[in-house]
Amino acid sequence: MAELFHDISILYLAILFIAGIIAFLISTISGGGGALILEPFLNFLIGTTKTAPVVNLGTFIGRPARLILF
């Protein structure tokens, strides 16, 4: 997984982190759709071929977080 983000600057990773938090909050409040918010950012940062695995990994990690949160 570290190879995906090896060539990306720290500023882009910080922007992606903040966008991820905002997408998580919107998705939690509205009941879904957080991955659709992050797709343009991920396409820009890591490319279209790597976006789907990263979104799926984020969804896999985010669901237990919501269960614990609620």
N, C-alpha and C positions, 0 to 999 in steps of 0.2 A: 504494500500500500504506500510505502514511503516513496517509491519510484514515481508515483503519480504527481506528487507535489515537489519533486526535487528541483525542477527548473522554474518554479514559480516564486516571485519575490514575496517578502514578508508582508508588504503592503496589501498585495492581492489576497493573501491568506487571511489577513485581518478583516478585509472587506467581506470575504466569504464567510468568516466566522460570525460577523455581525449580521449578515444577510441570513445565515442559518438560524440565528436566534430569533430574528424577526419572523422568518417563515415558520418556525416552531410555534411561536406565540399565536400567529394568525391561524395556523392549522389547528391548534388546540382549541381556540375559541370558536372557530367556524365549523370544526368537525372534519377537516381534511383540506387538501390542496396545497400543502406546504411544499411538496416536491415540484409542483408546477411553478412556484415562485422562484425556486433555486435553479431550475434548468437553464435559463439564459446565462446566469453567472457561471455555472459549471461548463457550459458550452464554450464560453469565452476563455475560461482559465485552463481547462484540461482537454478540450476538444470533444467532438460529438461521439467518438467511439468509446470514450471512457466515462461518459456522463451516466449512462444507464446503470453500470455496476455501482457507481458511487451513490446514486440516488437510492438504489435498492439497499445498499448497506446502511445508509442514513435512516431509511424507513424501518429496517430491521432493528436498529439500535434505538430509534425514537419511540417505538410502540411500548416497550417495557418501561421507558421513562414516564410515559403518560399514565400507565397503570400505577406506578409508584406515586406519581403526583396526585392522582385522584384517589 
